[in-house]
Amino acid sequence: MSQKPNEPNPNETPYKREKMVGWYDPGQLMKTANEVLVSTILGKHADRRLVQALNPEKIQAYEYTKEFKVTGGSQETSASGEWVNRDALWVDYVSDLGDGWNSTYAVAYHLAQDGLEIEGQLLPRAQVLIMGGDEVYPTATSDEYQNRLEHPYGAALQNNEGERPHLFAIPGNHDWYDSLASFTRIFFDKSYFPLFDDDTLADSFQPGKWYLPQQRSYFALKLPHGYWLIGVDLQLSADLDTLQIDYFKEIAQKQMQVGDQIILCAPEPYWVFAEMYGHLKKAYKETRLNRGYLESKVFKDQKIVAYLAGDLHHYFRLHEIQPDQTEVVRITAGGGGAFLHPTNGQLNDTYQEKRDCTQFSFPTPEECQRLCWRNFFFPLLNWRFGILTALVYFLTSWSILAFMKIEGNQINNYLDAFWVTFAGVLQTPVAALWAALILGGFLMFTDTHSKWYRVVAGLTHGVVHLACIFLIGWGSYFLTVDNGMKALEPTQFFSSAVIIFSGGWIVGSMIFGVYLFVSLNIFGRHSNEAFSSLAIADYKNFLRMKIDKTGLTIYPIGIRRVPRNWRAATAADHTVSALVPDDPKATPPFLIEKPIYLKRQEVVRD
Amino acid sequence: MALEKVNEPVVANDKKILALLAALLKKLWQKDTSVQQKMVGWYSPSQLLRTSSEVLVSSILGRHADRRSIEASNRPPKYFDFSPAPQFTNHHSHAKDDEKFNLAAKPFPIAQDQRTLWIDYVSDLGDGWNSTYAVASQLAQKNIAVTLPDGTTETLLRGNILIFGGDEVYPTAAREEYENRLVTPYKLALPTRPAKPPLLFALPGNHDWYDSLSSFIEFFGDFERSDFAEGRWRVPQNRSYFALKLPQGWWILGVDVQLRSDLDHWQFKYFEKVVQMMRPGERVILCCAEPYWMFNKMYKASQAKYDKSKLKRLVDLIDPKNVLNEEGETEKDKDKHIALFLAGDLHHYFRVLNHERTELSITAGGGGAFLHPTHGLVNRAFKPKRNQSKPYQTRGYPTPRQSWWLGFWNLLFPFFNLSFGLIPGVIYLLFSWLLAIRLNQMTTELPQQIQFTALFTSAWKALQEVAFHSPSLTVFMLAMVIVFFLFTKTEPNAPSFRLCGGVIHGLVHIYAATVLCIFGVIVTTSIPLRALIFFGLGAVLGSFLMGLYLFVSLNFCGQHITAAFSSLRIEDWKNFLRLKLDLETGALTIYPIGLRRVPRAWEPQYSGYDTVQPFDAIIHNHYKPKDESRLQIELIEGPITLTPHKKKGVEVSFPLYDLTNPRKEPSHDVSKTQ
């Protein structure tokens, strides 16, 4: 918004356009660490899901099998009608949204249009929208929800006058970072989404909004033709709680029929995690979900045909033919707006050898391999991160230089300097402790899943940094002292401080970027850290599903490049949204792969 | 008892003196286990630690596990109806038919022959015995007599409704603290259980929230009908906020703003329903645990926060043209009207009235806690400015001038807060110790003998050298500055003051510690003796500088209104409000009652006997001040009358004297009154 205040901007709207979250910003790093710590403790000790279950409301599935058909006359003149069975129902699935405006709004915009024309097919807007987890980044607060989620979604459906879609949301770990306080307020309201502060409830019909029937953070929707959609809440990568299981048991026993087909939405692709990390850490394999608790104990007379999840912000589809000849599809589709996650690295390594299933990823592993090169620009992409390395470099060099001054050593070349420094570090406990702390810090940062990698790569990374501290520190000393300054006089002190600080800023974060690049592209590690540093807004995706008599069809829809510019919509645009794309370089939505069709399957009872 | 013996002629009796000393020591060291609690010592190191940890934990939990949302999910919402004939009209027709969101009326019909309804308001209670009990004993009297400005005496009856406005206990919420500091004084103040106990409604303040409301709920909102102080009051509320429907179109709304000065979502929905039930022309008394109108004028940050808050949305919902915050707007017909804003949190009496005499807001936090100043930012907030056409009229108790003089006590800070010295003592010791080691390695020459100017100049030189040569000491000094900077952040002081005040305060301490270090190094070479000097003198010097800083901050910059008066723990200048609602005319009269001094010594009495629980009679069930003349109530100002007015909503008048010169003390001369 660099416009002059006097000139009215034609594209000015009340909606805030947020940047992508800068995960490596030191302030953000601290906030994230703090929120994760606090919410993990509270999640363990005061699980809000228990409080939700106190709600006196009856346990009941939400019905979507029938629709209200107006009979006799047009809609304006007569409101009389009757409930008839639906022929087909469309459901949208989007996950990991609420990050930067461009990506989040691009997805919201395409979700909200009346219809999406793709490869000659018209896919209408769904009657039900499912948000599959992580509705906001970086952490859950009212302001972040409002600016990063409610604003884009409010703009997308602003002028809708047709049928009002319904919205259900399951919380992901990022929603749980305030123990679900904001999530509860926004989604359990029995009113509309999004509601802004200046909205009043008095005008009860607000067409440009989604309706929120949900009363808990998990739910069951009864879809037409014996299909069900189940959303589960796994809190902070924990597991199903007992009361949630009771809830689903009650629904399965009282309302489901034998042979019903289920679409399961989980906030994270636990099947992928079990495959990738299961051999490194047992906990990934031993959750109730991975042991098949839902399939064997709760929905034992039904069949889960599709598993959907977010948490990994890419598209990754697995298609399995199970031993009893039934088909199961498992899709990770976390493309609602958050930074792109790579599909290369360990994910690709793990599934390359698996032959019992077909798979498809978007973007392809080769593309991700290429994107990862951007980590060489780490200092530019995350310029604030350098403050941390600069501080570490500066404090370390200073304490060693001050120590040397006391000893009165005269040093003329780097080799001498190295030995003196080395001896100095060993002699003073403070310096030794400091060096150990630096090494320990890098060890802590390293990918936690593999132990050997952690030790080897972490130590290497730390030692490289220490070496650079030494080189920069002594370099600055030589530069200043050789130019006739006296050691530790104010002028020398400040000029060498400036050299070390800026050196640490640039070189320190440079090493960091190279480390991330090597880790991902060569060793397949740090898939999260090496791509969160890039904050790529492109390669977004969502799923549009159709349920009809014959079965379930999933249309995976991708956007390769999201628009960077937007303009206010005019009447000629024929759109329900407030803003439309204004970027010739942006690409239109396309089908990631050919629609996945799952025929209604027979359930074999043992 | 021990003290009486002093007056006896001194006999050469060592045993007597020894016994006296022992008694004195015992009094000093033993914890006060009697019913008579001391005022909370906010600056004692253990209390500081406890307060900060409670604040930290409760603010985290307040955000992650807000008790109010749990209450809302399983306690049916209701309001309390005091109308003579309860009406069951359907005013909330556009409400969704959903039980969870609809309000039920709980009727408390008023007897046909009752002419007046009395309401008491007291806030910030449950601190030391002297002040809390003095106020409680006046509230509990069946009637009290006050002298009006015209010289006549009026008898005021005990309230049918008692409202606790927030901060029912100090220092932090815990069951024992509630028992000892709140329930015991109130129980003893009302020795016999009344046949028809008055109703009690309580709002939680930040101090009640420091245990996430666990104890508060136990005492005030556990059941449909819980009892306070063994049945002496009845508590019908079931949530931490409430709405009372009074006769003649009056309402009392009590909002719970938790620790973040705002309503939660479900509470807002509750009040939205309440507002829908109000009819045009009705008047609201809004009780809030914080005087946000004061804070908004005092601190820029508070105003910014308030503008975005749900509290503002509620205030605007009731009273769309709320002129208290929007000066200069023309007066228009109003649908509903907030006639009176009440709050505690600042422990003084401070009344603000706008120029049109339609908006009245009163801070009355005088239930027992330490006195807050009325000078500084408090007084500046509503001071008439030069170009202001419609100035506000204010009245403080104590007056700002009296309060300014009280501020001088901070020069004796070390005596008021003995144990606080431990903190500067340790910091000074550590710093001087580290510096003393460094001094040997440095080129700075130290003076050979103690000379005032030499001491200061060499300290300055030493500091300069240290700044470049010793990373550890530099980091230490930086940490000290940061700590003192953070201290300014305990209150929403002005950002410019924070930076200047905090940094200067930190630098002064560093400089003082350096001088102390050089002094110690010159005086002695013995390490233990040096340590003793560093610690002992550091404790005294550091405490004194702290007091000086508080004195200057408050009396000259107007900042630190809490920190600078919590150090003094002044028990006097207490207050509470008594409201009289005339059921025939609908006029509401406010009697602000002040207690200029509270007694320091009490005698147990056996005046009343409890018939229900005979064993109550065994213990002292009443206390009386040793010197009755020390416990005298006065009318702070007023009485203030709020008369319903068709156009303005309400008209505020001071029928007994003129307000044209609000800065002047109101005259008690009958001839000058209107």
Contacts between the chains, C-beta under 8 A, distances in Angstrom:
chain1	res1	chain2	res2	distance
A	38	B	60	5.5
A	38	B	64	6.7
A	39	B	64	6.7
A	42	B	60	7.8
A	42	B	61	7.5
A	42	B	64	4.9
A	42	B	65	6.3
A	46	B	61	8.0
A	46	B	64	7.7
A	46	B	65	5.1
A	48	B	65	7.0
A	51	B	69	7.9
A	51	B	70	5.5
A	51	B	73	6.5
A	52	B	73	7.7
A	54	B	70	7.8
A	54	B	73	5.9
A	54	B	74	5.0
A	55	B	73	5.8
A	55	B	74	7.7
A	56	B	74	7.2
A	56	B	100	7.6
A	57	B	100	7.5
A	178	B	63	6.1
A	178	B	64	5.7
A	179	B	63	7.9
A	179	B	64	3.6
A	179	B	65	5.7
A	181	B	63	6.4
A	181	B	64	6.2
A	181	B	65	7.6
A	181	B	66	6.0
A	181	B	69	7.1
A	184	B	69	6.6
A	185	B	69	7.8
A	185	B	264	7.7
A	185	B	265	4.2
A	189	B	265	7.5
A	190	B	96	6.9
A	190	B	98	6.7
A	190	B	101	7.7
A	197	B	308	7.7
A	197	B	313	6.8
A	201	B	272	7.0
A	202	B	94	6.9
A	204	B	94	6.4
A	395	B	471	6.6
A	398	B	471	5.0
A	399	B	471	4.6
A	399	B	472	7.6
A	402	B	469	5.6
A	402	B	470	6.4
A	402	B	471	5.7
A	405	B	469	6.8
A	406	B	441	6.3
A	430	B	472	7.0
A	488	B	468	5.4
A	488	B	469	5.8
A	489	B	468	7.6
A	490	B	468	6.4
A	493	B	468	4.7
